[in-house]
Amino acid sequence: MKPFNVTIHRSYPNYPELVKIMITGESIAISLLNYGGTISKLMIADRWGQKKNIVLNYPNESEYIRQRSFIGAAVGRVAGRISQGLWSSDYGNYQLEKNENDSTHLHGGSVGFDTIFWNYQIVEKRDYVQVIFTKVIPDKLGGYPGNLDMSICYTIFESNQLSIEYKGISDQKTIINPTNHSYFNLSGNFSKDIRDHILTLDASNYLPLKKDKTPTGEMLSVNGTSFDFRQGRQLKNTLTSSEDQILQEEGLNHPFILDKARDVDARLFHPESGRAIEIRTTNSAIISYSGNHFSGKPFAKYSGLALETQELPDAVNHPSFGAIVVEANQVFYQKTAFEFFSNYSSN
């Protein structure tokens, strides 16, 4: 007997291309949209066995198309911001689209991964289900060089795990740095914010931001600051901090450089419900964003926490941050795994 029931919904009169794929198991369920490769629902049981959605979502799936919010979506080619949209390579200078305040390239440009109807394939095995989204992203879209043959594979396991794998190959030298932009609220009640959640990050350093939200170029120690999540820290203790960077961003919006010293790169825990997530990634950084821009309906400020696994943003302008450049015909690969707990103990 297979552990999951898979159903497909296509009845969206105004958007005939839109498909919702629902994968339901005993203690975990996920809904994915082919638009944006989006996680539109993620149901996890709590300590009492009650299953609730733990990711911010729109009740009406067509809302993802009508307004661009990045909620739950795959983001790329390059997630985050590139100052002035400039990338210089040995082949010359590339001007990427400046789609934020006419000064910054944001989340792949105006036509990013989150705005695409992806082709999809469903693979059902004895103990897992895969949904594989594929698309060829054309040369020069958003200013990026190269036709990029891209795939995003979501695998949901019977053991309450979810992995997201990104693979791509371009016919020209290009830059790739995707992520998923889900906002987590482990309470399952979006009228509550995430200040009572406990965040743990295996990160001794973080990147401060300029006012345009791109990195200053510095790499600062978390020691003695509100950015020290190494031993676990309740989010309210950071979100109410008077440190300049927290005040500037009105919360967390910062890249953390992973130490890779532990088995788990990040953990988010909600003590009341007992729900927790452990994150392991091949990436070198996690952007922790506390939904600072939310201002009311449908989501209030701090309604969810995004934990965006990726390479350091604006790496093309700061070589010390590492590389997001992929050579022509070189295979790009990145994986992030999420393990979900229903009755987690921090002891």
C-alpha positions as CSV (number, residue, x, y, z in Angstrom):
1,M,0.0,0.0,0.0
2,K,1.4,3.4,-1.0
3,P,1.7,5.9,1.9
4,F,0.3,8.9,-0.1
5,N,-2.8,9.7,-2.0
6,V,-2.1,11.9,-5.1
7,T,-4.8,14.0,-6.7
8,I,-4.7,16.7,-9.4
9,H,-7.0,19.7,-9.7
10,R,-7.3,21.7,-12.9
11,S,-10.6,23.5,-12.7
12,Y,-9.6,27.2,-12.8
13,P,-11.7,28.8,-15.5
14,N,-9.7,32.0,-15.8
15,Y,-6.4,30.1,-15.7
16,P,-6.7,26.9,-17.7
17,E,-2.9,26.2,-17.4
18,L,-3.0,26.2,-13.6
19,V,-2.7,22.8,-11.9
20,K,-2.7,22.0,-8.2
21,I,-1.1,18.7,-7.2
22,M,-2.2,17.4,-3.7
23,I,-0.1,14.7,-2.0
24,T,-1.7,13.5,1.2
25,G,-0.2,11.1,3.9
26,E,-1.1,10.2,7.4
27,S,0.7,13.0,9.2
28,I,1.9,15.2,6.4
29,A,0.4,16.6,3.2
30,I,1.5,19.1,0.6
31,S,-0.1,21.0,-2.2
32,L,2.0,22.2,-5.1
33,L,1.1,24.6,-8.0
34,N,2.7,24.3,-11.4
35,Y,2.6,28.2,-11.4
36,G,5.9,29.2,-9.8
37,G,6.6,25.7,-8.6
38,T,4.8,26.9,-5.5
39,I,4.2,25.2,-2.2
40,S,0.6,26.4,-1.5
41,K,-0.1,24.2,1.5
42,L,2.0,22.1,3.9
43,M,0.0,20.2,6.5
44,I,1.8,18.8,9.6
45,A,0.4,17.2,12.7
46,D,1.0,18.7,16.1
47,R,1.7,17.0,19.4
48,W,-2.0,16.0,19.7
49,G,-2.2,14.7,16.1
50,Q,-4.1,17.7,14.7
51,K,-3.0,18.5,11.2
52,K,-2.7,22.1,10.2
53,N,-1.2,24.2,7.4
54,I,2.2,25.7,8.5
55,V,3.0,27.9,5.4
56,L,1.4,31.2,4.6
57,N,-0.9,30.8,1.6
58,Y,-3.7,32.3,-0.4
59,P,-7.0,30.4,0.0
60,N,-7.7,31.1,-3.7
61,E,-4.9,29.6,-5.9
62,S,-5.6,32.2,-8.7
63,E,-4.4,34.9,-6.3
64,Y,-0.8,33.7,-6.8
65,I,-1.1,34.8,-10.4
66,R,-3.0,38.0,-9.8
67,Q,-0.4,39.4,-7.5
68,R,3.3,38.8,-7.2
69,S,4.2,38.0,-3.6
70,F,6.8,35.2,-3.9
71,I,4.9,33.4,-1.2
72,G,5.8,29.7,-1.3
73,A,7.3,30.0,-4.8
74,A,10.5,28.9,-6.4
75,V,12.7,32.0,-6.9
76,G,15.4,32.4,-9.5
77,R,17.5,32.4,-11.7
78,V,19.1,34.4,-8.8
79,A,17.3,34.8,-5.5
80,G,17.9,38.0,-3.6
81,R,19.2,41.3,-4.8
82,I,22.0,42.3,-7.2
83,S,23.0,45.9,-6.7
84,Q,22.5,47.9,-9.9
85,G,21.7,44.6,-11.7
86,L,25.3,44.4,-12.9
87,W,27.3,41.3,-13.5
88,S,30.8,41.4,-14.9
89,S,32.4,38.3,-16.4
90,D,35.3,37.5,-18.6
91,Y,32.9,37.6,-21.5
92,G,31.9,41.2,-20.7
93,N,29.4,43.1,-18.6
94,Y,25.8,42.0,-18.3
95,Q,23.1,44.4,-17.3
96,L,20.3,42.5,-15.6
97,E,16.8,44.0,-15.4
98,K,16.5,46.5,-12.6
99,N,13.0,45.6,-11.4
100,E,13.1,47.1,-7.8
101,N,13.2,50.9,-7.5
102,D,15.0,51.1,-10.8
103,S,18.3,50.3,-9.0
104,T,18.3,46.7,-8.0
105,H,17.7,43.3,-9.7
106,L,15.4,41.3,-7.4
107,H,14.5,37.6,-7.5
108,G,15.3,36.9,-11.1
109,G,13.6,40.0,-12.6
110,S,10.0,40.7,-13.5
111,V,9.7,37.2,-15.1
112,G,11.3,34.9,-12.6
113,F,10.8,31.3,-11.7
114,D,7.8,32.3,-9.6
115,T,5.9,33.7,-12.6
116,I,6.3,30.6,-14.9
117,F,3.9,27.8,-15.6
118,W,6.2,24.8,-15.3
119,N,5.8,21.5,-17.0
120,Y,5.5,18.7,-14.4
121,Q,5.9,15.0,-13.9
122,I,4.7,12.9,-11.0
123,V,6.6,9.8,-9.8
124,E,5.0,7.5,-7.2
125,K,7.2,5.0,-5.4
126,R,6.6,2.8,-2.4
127,D,7.8,5.2,0.3
128,Y,7.8,8.6,-1.5
129,V,6.3,10.8,-4.2
130,Q,8.2,13.2,-6.5
131,V,6.9,16.1,-8.4
132,I,9.4,17.3,-11.0
133,F,8.9,20.7,-12.6
134,T,10.9,21.4,-15.8
135,K,11.2,24.4,-18.1
136,V,13.7,25.9,-20.5
137,I,14.3,29.5,-19.5
138,P,15.2,31.4,-22.6
139,D,18.4,33.3,-23.2
140,K,18.4,37.0,-22.2
141,L,15.2,36.7,-20.1
142,G,15.7,39.2,-17.3
143,G,19.1,40.0,-18.9
144,Y,20.6,36.5,-18.0
145,P,22.8,34.9,-20.7
146,G,22.1,31.4,-21.8
147,N,19.2,29.1,-22.5
148,L,18.8,27.4,-19.1
149,D,17.3,23.9,-18.9
150,M,16.0,23.9,-15.4
151,S,14.3,21.3,-13.1
152,I,12.9,21.6,-9.6
153,C,12.2,18.3,-7.9
154,Y,10.0,18.1,-4.8
155,T,10.2,14.7,-3.0
156,I,7.9,14.0,0.0
157,F,8.8,11.0,2.1
158,E,6.8,8.7,4.3
159,S,9.2,9.7,7.1
160,N,7.9,13.3,7.2
161,Q,10.6,14.7,5.1
162,L,10.6,17.0,2.1
163,S,13.5,17.6,-0.2
164,I,13.8,20.3,-2.9
165,E,16.5,19.7,-5.6
166,Y,17.4,22.2,-8.2
167,K,19.3,21.1,-11.4
168,G,20.2,23.3,-14.3
169,I,22.4,23.4,-17.4
170,S,23.0,26.4,-19.6
171,D,24.4,26.7,-23.1
172,Q,26.3,29.8,-22.0
173,K,28.2,30.9,-18.9
174,T,25.5,32.3,-16.5
175,I,24.6,32.8,-12.9
176,I,22.2,30.6,-10.9
177,N,21.2,30.9,-7.2
178,P,17.6,29.7,-6.6
179,T,15.6,29.2,-3.4
180,N,12.2,28.5,-2.1
181,H,10.3,31.4,-0.6
182,S,7.9,29.7,1.8
183,Y,6.9,31.5,5.0
184,F,6.6,29.2,8.0
185,N,4.2,29.6,11.0
186,L,4.3,26.4,12.9
187,S,1.4,27.3,15.1
188,G,-0.9,26.7,12.2
189,N,-2.9,29.8,13.2
190,F,-1.9,32.7,11.0
191,S,-3.7,35.2,13.3
192,K,-0.7,34.6,15.6
193,D,2.7,35.8,14.7
194,I,6.0,34.0,14.9
195,R,7.5,35.8,17.8
196,D,7.1,32.8,20.1
197,H,9.0,30.5,17.7
198,I,12.6,29.4,18.6
199,L,15.1,29.7,15.8
200,T,18.5,27.9,15.8
201,L,21.1,28.6,13.2
202,D,24.5,27.0,12.8
203,A,26.0,30.4,11.9
204,S,28.7,32.4,13.6
205,N,28.5,35.3,11.1
206,Y,25.9,37.3,9.3
207,L,25.9,40.1,6.6
208,P,24.7,43.6,7.5
209,L,22.6,45.3,4.8
210,K,22.6,48.7,3.2
211,K,19.4,50.7,3.0
212,D,18.7,49.2,-0.4
213,K,18.8,45.8,1.3
214,T,21.9,44.6,-0.5
215,P,24.9,43.5,1.6
216,T,27.4,46.2,2.7
217,G,30.3,43.8,1.9
218,E,31.1,43.2,5.6
219,M,30.8,39.9,7.4
220,L,30.1,40.4,11.1
221,S,30.3,38.0,14.0
222,V,27.0,37.2,15.8
223,N,28.7,37.2,19.2
224,G,26.9,39.4,21.7
225,T,24.2,40.5,19.2
226,S,20.6,39.8,18.5
227,F,21.8,37.7,15.5
228,D,23.2,34.9,17.6
229,F,20.9,32.0,17.1
230,R,23.5,29.3,17.6
231,Q,22.0,28.0,20.9
232,G,18.4,28.7,19.9
233,R,16.7,32.1,20.4
234,Q,13.1,33.1,20.7
235,L,12.3,35.4,17.8
236,K,10.7,38.1,19.9
237,N,14.0,38.7,21.6
238,T,15.5,39.7,18.2
239,L,12.4,41.4,16.6
240,T,12.2,43.8,19.6
241,S,15.9,44.5,19.6
242,S,17.1,48.1,19.3
243,E,20.1,47.2,17.2
244,D,20.6,49.4,14.1
245,Q,20.2,46.6,11.6
246,I,17.0,45.3,13.2
247,L,15.5,48.8,13.3
248,Q,16.6,49.5,9.7
249,E,14.9,46.4,8.3
250,E,12.1,46.3,11.0
251,G,13.1,42.8,11.7
252,L,15.2,40.0,10.2
253,N,16.1,40.2,6.6
254,H,19.6,39.0,6.8
255,P,22.0,36.4,5.3
256,F,23.6,34.0,7.8
257,I,26.8,32.2,6.8
258,L,26.5,28.6,7.8
259,D,29.3,27.1,9.8
260,K,28.6,23.5,8.6
261,A,29.8,22.4,12.0
262,R,26.6,20.5,13.0
263,D,24.4,17.9,11.4
264,V,21.5,20.4,11.2
265,D,22.0,23.8,9.6
266,A,18.8,25.4,10.9
267,R,15.9,24.5,13.2
268,L,12.6,26.2,13.8
269,F,10.5,25.1,16.8
270,H,7.1,26.1,18.1
271,P,6.9,24.9,21.8
272,E,3.1,25.2,22.2
273,S,2.2,22.9,19.2
274,G,5.3,20.8,19.4
275,R,5.9,21.3,15.7
276,A,9.5,21.7,14.5
277,I,11.5,21.8,11.3
278,E,15.1,20.8,10.8
279,I,16.8,22.0,7.7
280,R,19.9,20.6,5.9
281,T,21.2,22.2,2.8
282,T,24.1,22.1,0.3
283,N,24.1,25.9,0.3
284,S,26.5,28.1,2.3
285,A,23.9,30.5,3.6
286,I,20.3,31.0,4.8
287,I,18.4,34.3,4.5
288,S,16.1,34.7,7.5
289,Y,13.2,37.0,6.7
290,S,10.5,37.7,9.2
291,G,7.8,39.1,6.9
292,N,8.5,42.7,7.8
293,H,6.6,44.1,4.9
294,F,3.3,42.4,5.7
295,S,0.9,45.1,6.9
296,G,-2.5,43.6,7.3
297,K,-4.8,41.5,5.2
298,P,-4.2,38.7,4.4
299,F,-1.0,38.6,6.4
300,A,0.0,40.8,9.4
301,K,3.6,41.8,10.2
302,Y,5.7,38.8,11.4
303,S,3.0,36.3,10.3
304,G,5.7,33.9,9.0
305,L,9.4,33.3,8.8
306,A,11.1,32.6,5.5
307,L,14.3,30.5,5.7
308,E,15.8,30.9,2.2
309,T,18.7,28.5,1.6
310,Q,21.0,29.8,-1.1
311,E,24.4,31.2,-1.7
312,L,25.3,34.6,-0.4
313,P,23.3,37.3,-2.2
314,D,25.0,39.9,-4.4
315,A,28.0,37.5,-4.7
316,V,28.7,38.8,-8.2
317,N,29.6,42.1,-6.6
318,H,31.5,40.7,-3.6
319,P,33.9,37.9,-4.8
320,S,34.7,37.0,-1.1
321,F,31.1,35.9,-0.8
322,G,31.7,32.9,-3.0
323,A,30.6,32.0,-6.5
324,I,27.2,31.6,-8.2
325,V,28.7,31.5,-11.7
326,V,28.0,28.3,-13.7
327,E,30.1,27.6,-16.8
328,A,28.5,26.7,-20.1
329,N,27.3,23.0,-20.1
330,Q,28.2,22.6,-16.5
331,V,25.5,21.0,-14.3
332,F,24.2,23.1,-11.5
333,Y,22.9,21.3,-8.5
334,Q,21.5,22.3,-5.1
335,K,19.5,20.5,-2.5
336,T,17.7,21.4,0.7
337,A,16.0,18.8,2.9
338,F,13.3,19.6,5.5
339,E,12.4,17.2,8.3
340,F,9.2,17.8,10.2
341,F,8.4,16.9,13.8
342,S,5.0,16.8,15.5
343,N,6.1,16.3,19.1
344,Y,9.5,17.9,19.3
345,S,11.5,18.3,22.5
346,S,14.3,20.8,22.7
347,N,15.9,19.0,25.6
